Amino acid sequence: MAFDYDDSNIFARILRGEIPNDTVAENDHALAFRDIAPKTPSHVLVIPKGRYVSLDDFAANASAEEIAGFMRLCAEVCAREGIGLEAGQGFRAISNAGPHGVQEVPHFHLHIMGGRPMGPMVSLRD
């Protein structure tokens, strides 16, 4: 099962143009679009254009150009949304992986969220 990519996932379909999206930014290696169920005033998903299941898959298998392109697009999103540190607000970047991470779409994606204080990241348990 490790890194088995499903070409029918919703993000793959968005990348193929089969499903519309509200694009925020795009480059040769990644696409950024608004989440359809935003949890914060600014909630943008950044996805690589390659077939990567999770952050660890992307980090281990993407080319240096893909990684750089993805990260540069993340920075562009923060600037465009006015949530980067230069704007004085800040943001949260979240990637869920696998069942324990409650990953809903098996295509690596980063949630960039901001526009309000969000409180603690997770509840601590013993």
Z-matrix of the N, CA and C atoms (Angstrom, degrees):
N
C 1 1.447
C 2 1.529 1 111.71
N 3 1.313 2 118.97 1 -20.83
C 4 1.466 3 122.16 2 -174.87
C 5 1.522 4 110.68 3 -53.54
N 6 1.321 5 115.50 4 118.46
C 7 1.448 6 123.63 5 174.68
C 8 1.527 7 113.76 6 58.68
N 9 1.328 8 118.43 7 30.83
C 10 1.461 9 120.97 8 173.13
C 11 1.523 10 108.15 9 -74.96
N 12 1.321 11 116.32 10 115.50
C 13 1.458 12 121.23 11 -176.68
C 14 1.515 13 110.25 12 -91.26
N 15 1.321 14 116.65 13 134.10
C 16 1.471 15 123.38 14 178.77
C 17 1.529 16 108.42 15 -104.81
N 18 1.326 17 116.77 16 108.39
C 19 1.462 18 121.76 17 -178.14
C 20 1.525 19 113.75 18 -67.04
N 21 1.329 20 118.04 19 -8.26
C 22 1.464 21 120.24 20 179.26
C 23 1.527 22 112.42 21 -94.36
N 24 1.339 23 118.42 22 2.06
C 25 1.466 24 119.19 23 -179.25
C 26 1.532 25 110.08 24 -65.84
N 27 1.323 26 115.38 25 156.97
C 28 1.470 27 120.79 26 -173.08
C 29 1.526 28 113.10 27 -60.65
N 30 1.334 29 118.08 28 -35.07
C 31 1.467 30 119.27 29 -179.00
C 32 1.526 31 110.71 30 -72.36
N 33 1.320 32 118.16 31 -35.83
C 34 1.462 33 120.56 32 174.92
C 35 1.527 34 109.72 33 -62.80
N 36 1.313 35 116.31 34 -38.90
C 37 1.469 36 120.94 35 178.75
C 38 1.534 37 111.03 36 -68.41
N 39 1.335 38 117.20 37 -36.86
C 40 1.468 39 120.47 38 174.71
C 41 1.519 40 109.69 39 -62.93
N 42 1.329 41 117.07 40 -45.47
C 43 1.468 42 120.80 41 -179.89
C 44 1.530 43 112.05 42 -61.59
N 45 1.331 44 117.21 43 -32.99
C 46 1.469 45 121.01 44 178.48
C 47 1.529 46 112.08 45 -80.82
N 48 1.327 47 118.34 46 -4.65
C 49 1.454 48 121.80 47 -179.68
C 50 1.509 49 114.36 48 82.40
N 51 1.337 50 117.87 49 12.22
C 52 1.460 51 121.99 50 -179.29
C 53 1.525 52 112.29 51 -79.39
N 54 1.328 53 116.53 52 -24.93
C 55 1.458 54 122.42 53 -179.10
C 56 1.526 55 106.74 54 -127.85
N 57 1.339 56 117.06 55 130.92
C 58 1.469 57 118.43 56 179.36
C 59 1.522 58 112.10 57 -71.77
N 60 1.332 59 115.09 58 160.72
C 61 1.457 60 120.95 59 176.93
C 62 1.518 61 108.22 60 -147.84
N 63 1.318 62 115.94 61 165.50
C 64 1.456 63 122.37 62 176.84
C 65 1.526 64 107.24 63 -98.84
N 66 1.327 65 115.95 64 85.81
C 67 1.463 66 122.06 65 -175.02
C 68 1.522 67 111.76 66 -65.93
N 69 1.331 68 115.51 67 132.88
C 70 1.460 69 123.08 68 175.03
C 71 1.522 70 109.64 69 -99.24
N 72 1.329 71 117.03 70 -42.04
C 73 1.465 72 122.12 71 -178.98
C 74 1.530 73 108.35 72 -162.85
N 75 1.324 74 115.25 73 160.68
C 76 1.465 75 120.54 74 -179.60
C 77 1.511 76 109.00 75 -156.91
N 78 1.330 77 116.09 76 148.05
C 79 1.458 78 121.67 77 169.96
C 80 1.523 79 107.87 78 -139.86
N 81 1.306 80 117.45 79 -169.49
C 82 1.465 81 120.52 80 -176.49
C 83 1.524 82 113.44 81 -64.21
N 84 1.325 83 117.53 82 -23.32
C 85 1.459 84 120.73 83 -172.18
C 86 1.523 85 115.85 84 -115.10
N 87 1.334 86 117.70 85 -10.24
C 88 1.464 87 119.20 86 -175.29
C 89 1.527 88 111.39 87 -153.02
N 90 1.321 89 114.40 88 160.35
C 91 1.460 90 123.02 89 178.30
C 92 1.520 91 108.02 90 -130.45
N 93 1.328 92 116.49 91 137.03
C 94 1.462 93 121.93 92 176.93
C 95 1.519 94 108.33 93 -121.26
N 96 1.334 95 115.82 94 131.43
C 97 1.467 96 119.93 95 -179.09
C 98 1.527 97 109.78 96 -147.64
N 99 1.317 98 115.60 97 159.29
C 100 1.457 99 121.45 98 -178.18
C 101 1.524 100 111.12 99 -71.05
N 102 1.335 101 115.56 100 139.01
C 103 1.461 102 121.84 101 175.98
C 104 1.523 103 108.21 102 -67.06
N 105 1.329 104 117.20 103 139.26
C 106 1.471 105 120.19 104 -178.80
C 107 1.524 106 112.55 105 -75.68
N 108 1.324 107 117.37 106 -14.63
C 109 1.471 108 121.99 107 176.78
C 110 1.523 109 108.05 108 -131.89
N 111 1.344 110 117.41 109 70.01
C 112 1.465 111 120.23 110 -173.27
C 113 1.524 112 113.19 111 -62.63
N 114 1.331 113 115.02 112 141.15
C 115 1.465 114 122.27 113 178.40
C 116 1.523 115 111.92 114 -101.14
N 117 1.341 116 117.21 115 -11.29
C 118 1.459 117 123.71 116 179.28
C 119 1.530 118 107.50 117 -140.54
N 120 1.324 119 118.19 118 164.68
C 121 1.467 120 119.54 119 179.86
C 122 1.535 121 113.34 120 -54.85
N 123 1.312 122 117.33 121 -36.58
C 124 1.455 123 121.93 122 173.48
C 125 1.523 124 107.24 123 -116.37
N 126 1.325 125 117.45 124 115.24
C 127 1.470 126 122.07 125 -179.60
C 128 1.524 127 106.75 126 -141.28
N 129 1.327 128 114.95 127 100.49
C 130 1.461 129 122.27 128 -176.00
C 131 1.517 130 109.37 129 -118.22
N 132 1.324 131 116.06 130 138.07
C 133 1.463 132 122.09 131 174.52
C 134 1.527 133 108.49 132 -99.43
N 135 1.316 134 116.25 133 134.55
C 136 1.462 135 121.15 134 174.56
C 137 1.521 136 106.42 135 -116.02
N 138 1.334 137 116.30 136 125.75
C 139 1.458 138 121.19 137 -178.46
C 140 1.529 139 109.85 138 -126.79
N 141 1.332 140 116.95 139 142.39
C 142 1.462 141 118.69 140 173.34
C 143 1.527 142 109.14 141 -73.95
N 144 1.303 143 116.45 142 154.82
C 145 1.467 144 120.42 143 177.71
C 146 1.528 145 111.67 144 -81.61
N 147 1.314 146 117.07 145 -12.17
C 148 1.463 147 121.42 146 177.27
C 149 1.524 148 111.83 147 -83.13
N 150 1.313 149 115.18 148 170.20
C 151 1.464 150 123.23 149 -176.31
C 152 1.525 151 110.56 150 -88.85
N 153 1.334 152 116.19 151 79.96
C 154 1.461 153 121.81 152 -179.22
C 155 1.518 154 109.40 153 -121.16
N 156 1.316 155 116.36 154 134.73
C 157 1.462 156 122.30 155 -174.69
C 158 1.525 157 112.04 156 -82.94
N 159 1.321 158 117.24 157 -39.45
C 160 1.464 159 120.87 158 -170.01
C 161 1.526 160 109.71 159 -150.78
N 162 1.326 161 115.29 160 172.30
C 163 1.465 162 120.55 161 178.68
C 164 1.524 163 111.33 162 -57.35
N 165 1.330 164 117.82 163 -44.37
C 166 1.464 165 119.14 164 -178.67
C 167 1.522 166 111.84 165 -66.62
N 168 1.336 167 117.62 166 -35.18
C 169 1.462 168 121.58 167 175.28
C 170 1.529 169 109.57 168 -63.95
N 171 1.316 170 116.86 169 -48.11
C 172 1.459 171 122.10 170 -179.85
C 173 1.530 172 110.99 171 -61.06
N 174 1.324 173 117.02 172 -49.08
C 175 1.466 174 121.35 173 -178.17
C 176 1.524 175 111.98 174 -62.25
N 177 1.333 176 116.93 175 -35.77
C 178 1.461 177 120.70 176 -177.60
C 179 1.522 178 113.13 177 -82.63
N 180 1.331 179 117.93 178 -30.12
C 181 1.463 180 119.95 179 -167.73
C 182 1.523 181 116.63 180 -119.67
N 183 1.311 182 118.81 181 -15.47
C 184 1.465 183 120.81 182 179.86
C 185 1.527 184 109.65 183 -74.86
N 186 1.318 185 115.27 184 153.92
C 187 1.463 186 120.00 185 176.58
C 188 1.533 187 109.32 186 -74.59
N 189 1.315 188 115.23 187 163.07
C 190 1.470 189 120.10 188 177.40
C 191 1.528 190 110.60 189 -59.20
N 192 1.324 191 117.05 190 -37.15
C 193 1.463 192 120.95 191 179.03
C 194 1.527 193 110.85 192 -66.26
N 195 1.334 194 117.85 193 -40.55
C 196 1.463 195 120.59 194 178.36
C 197 1.526 196 110.89 195 -64.70
N 198 1.319 197 116.50 196 -43.48
C 199 1.466 198 120.54 197 -179.53
C 200 1.526 199 110.07 198 -64.52
N 201 1.319 200 116.68 199 -46.03
C 202 1.466 201 119.89 200 179.36
C 203 1.523 202 110.99 201 -63.11
N 204 1.309 203 117.77 202 -43.21
C 205 1.463 204 121.38 203 179.31
C 206 1.518 205 111.80 204 -62.25
N 207 1.323 206 116.37 205 -42.21
C 208 1.466 207 121.30 206 178.28
C 209 1.526 208 110.16 207 -62.06
N 210 1.322 209 116.73 208 -49.80
C 211 1.463 210 120.54 209 -177.32
C 212 1.526 211 111.60 210 -65.73
N 213 1.314 212 118.09 211 -38.48
C 214 1.471 213 120.52 212 177.54
C 215 1.531 214 110.23 213 -63.69
N 216 1.327 215 116.95 214 -37.44
C 217 1.462 216 119.05 215 178.23
C 218 1.528 217 110.60 216 -67.68
N 219 1.327 218 117.68 217 -36.06
C 220 1.470 219 120.66 218 175.16
C 221 1.521 220 110.17 219 -58.97
N 222 1.325 221 117.40 220 -44.83
C 223 1.462 222 121.50 221 178.68
C 224 1.523 223 110.88 222 -63.46
N 225 1.317 224 117.12 223 -40.28
C 226 1.464 225 121.01 224 178.63
C 227 1.524 226 110.91 225 -63.11
N 228 1.326 227 116.72 226 -41.17
C 229 1.466 228 120.66 227 178.11
C 230 1.526 229 110.36 228 -60.96
N 231 1.322 230 117.26 229 -47.42
C 232 1.473 231 120.24 230 179.70
C 233 1.526 232 111.01 231 -58.44
N 234 1.329 233 116.92 232 -41.99
C 235 1.463 234 120.57 233 179.44
C 236 1.525 235 111.03 234 -67.00
N 237 1.318 236 117.19 235 -47.04
C 238 1.471 237 121.09 236 -178.79
C 239 1.527 238 112.14 237 -62.43
N 240 1.318 239 115.60 238 -37.22
C 241 1.465 240 120.54 239 -177.43
C 242 1.530 241 112.08 240 -82.23
N 243 1.339 242 117.01 241 -9.60
C 244 1.454 243 120.68 242 179.78
C 245 1.517 244 113.91 243 70.22
N 246 1.327 245 116.43 244 29.16
C 247 1.475 246 120.32 245 -177.12
C 248 1.521 247 112.63 246 -114.22
N 249 1.323 248 117.25 247 -4.52
C 250 1.457 249 120.02 248 178.59
C 251 1.516 250 111.11 249 -68.29
N 252 1.305 251 116.69 250 167.94
C 253 1.462 252 120.52 251 -177.75
C 254 1.522 253 112.60 252 -63.47
N 255 1.321 254 118.14 253 -27.52
C 256 1.462 255 119.96 254 176.87
C 257 1.519 256 111.12 255 -62.61
N 258 1.326 257 117.42 256 -28.22
C 259 1.471 258 121.86 257 177.32
C 260 1.530 259 110.60 258 -83.80
N 261 1.340 260 116.38 259 -8.52
C 262 1.452 261 120.60 260 175.83
C 263 1.510 262 115.73 261 84.55
N 264 1.310 263 118.84 262 11.60
C 265 1.457 264 120.55 263 -175.89
C 266 1.523 265 113.74 264 -109.16
N 267 1.291 266 116.83 265 -56.16
C 268 1.461 267 121.33 266 -176.60
C 269 1.513 268 112.00 267 98.97
N 270 1.312 269 115.56 268 172.13
C 271 1.464 270 122.10 269 -174.32
C 272 1.513 271 109.01 270 -157.46
N 273 1.300 272 115.35 271 173.58
C 274 1.461 273 122.21 272 172.70
C 275 1.526 274 107.32 273 -124.42
N 276 1.331 275 116.46 274 138.67
C 277 1.462 276 122.62 275 175.50
C 278 1.518 277 107.33 276 -118.78
N 279 1.329 278 115.82 277 124.32
C 280 1.462 279 120.87 278 -174.64
C 281 1.525 280 109.77 279 -129.33
N 282 1.330 281 115.52 280 135.50
C 283 1.457 282 121.47 281 171.61
C 284 1.519 283 107.86 282 -127.53
N 285 1.307 284 116.74 283 124.34
C 286 1.462 285 122.39 284 177.59
C 287 1.526 286 108.46 285 -98.03
N 288 1.331 287 116.91 286 140.91
C 289 1.462 288 120.14 287 -179.30
C 290 1.521 289 110.48 288 -137.58
N 291 1.313 290 115.61 289 126.28
C 292 1.457 291 121.89 290 174.67
C 293 1.515 292 114.72 291 67.21
N 294 1.327 293 115.74 292 -176.71
C 295 1.469 294 121.19 293 -176.25
C 296 1.527 295 113.97 294 -61.47
N 297 1.315 296 118.48 295 -41.50
C 298 1.465 297 119.85 296 -179.53
C 299 1.524 298 111.34 297 -70.32
N 300 1.320 299 117.64 298 -27.15
C 301 1.456 300 122.14 299 177.14
C 302 1.519 301 113.16 300 -88.62
N 303 1.329 302 116.18 301 -0.32
C 304 1.468 303 123.89 302 178.88
C 305 1.540 304 110.80 303 57.56
N 306 1.329 305 115.68 304 46.59
C 307 1.465 306 121.31 305 176.93
C 308 1.519 307 108.53 306 -74.61
N 309 1.331 308 116.67 307 123.88
C 310 1.465 309 120.81 308 -177.71
C 311 1.522 310 113.11 309 -93.07
N 312 1.334 311 117.32 310 -31.75
C 313 1.469 312 121.27 311 -179.34
C 314 1.525 313 107.84 312 -119.76
N 315 1.340 314 118.11 313 123.71
C 316 1.465 315 120.69 314 -176.44
C 317 1.531 316 113.49 315 -80.21
N 318 1.327 317 114.85 316 52.13
C 319 1.470 318 122.94 317 173.08
C 320 1.521 319 104.20 318 -139.13
N 321 1.327 320 117.31 319 125.96
C 322 1.460 321 120.42 320 -177.70
C 323 1.519 322 110.49 321 -51.82
N 324 1.319 323 115.91 322 131.72
C 325 1.456 324 121.41 323 175.94
C 326 1.517 325 109.61 324 -151.48
N 327 1.316 326 114.21 325 149.76
C 328 1.451 327 121.61 326 178.56
C 329 1.520 328 107.81 327 -115.75
N 330 1.329 329 115.92 328 125.53
C 331 1.461 330 121.43 329 173.80
C 332 1.523 331 106.55 330 -85.14
N 333 1.315 332 117.87 331 122.33
C 334 1.461 333 121.79 332 172.39
C 335 1.523 334 105.88 333 -109.23
N 336 1.331 335 114.51 334 116.14
C 337 1.462 336 120.57 335 -171.41
C 338 1.519 337 110.65 336 -127.08
N 339 1.322 338 116.48 337 138.23
C 340 1.451 339 120.53 338 178.16
C 341 1.513 340 111.43 339 -168.68
N 342 1.329 341 115.07 340 -171.80
C 343 1.449 342 120.51 341 179.34
C 344 1.513 343 113.96 342 103.29
N 345 1.319 344 116.76 343 -5.06
C 346 1.459 345 122.11 344 176.19
C 347 1.520 346 108.58 345 -164.59
N 348 1.347 347 118.19 346 158.06
C 349 1.466 348 119.63 347 173.03
C 350 1.534 349 109.41 348 -64.53
N 351 1.323 350 116.98 349 141.82
C 352 1.464 351 120.67 350 -174.95
C 353 1.512 352 114.66 351 -112.96
N 354 1.312 353 118.73 352 -7.10
C 355 1.457 354 119.37 353 -179.81
C 356 1.508 355 112.16 354 75.72
N 357 1.344 356 116.87 355 -168.88
C 358 1.470 357 120.73 356 -177.98
C 359 1.517 358 111.82 357 -60.93
N 360 1.321 359 115.09 358 149.44
C 361 1.454 360 119.48 359 -177.69
C 362 1.526 361 112.58 360 -70.51
N 363 1.322 362 116.79 361 -46.67
C 364 1.462 363 120.34 362 -179.36
C 365 1.529 364 108.69 363 -139.98
N 366 1.320 365 115.13 364 159.54
C 367 1.455 366 119.58 365 173.39
C 368 1.512 367 108.48 366 -81.12
N 369 1.308 368 116.29 367 135.30
C 370 1.458 369 120.12 368 179.72
C 371 1.521 370 109.58 369 -88.21
N 372 1.318 371 115.57 370 136.33
C 373 1.477 372 121.83 371 178.62
C 374 1.513 373 109.18 372 -130.34
N 375 1.324 374 116.44 373 157.80
C 376 1.470 375 120.71 374 175.86
C 377 1.504 376 110.32 375 -74.42
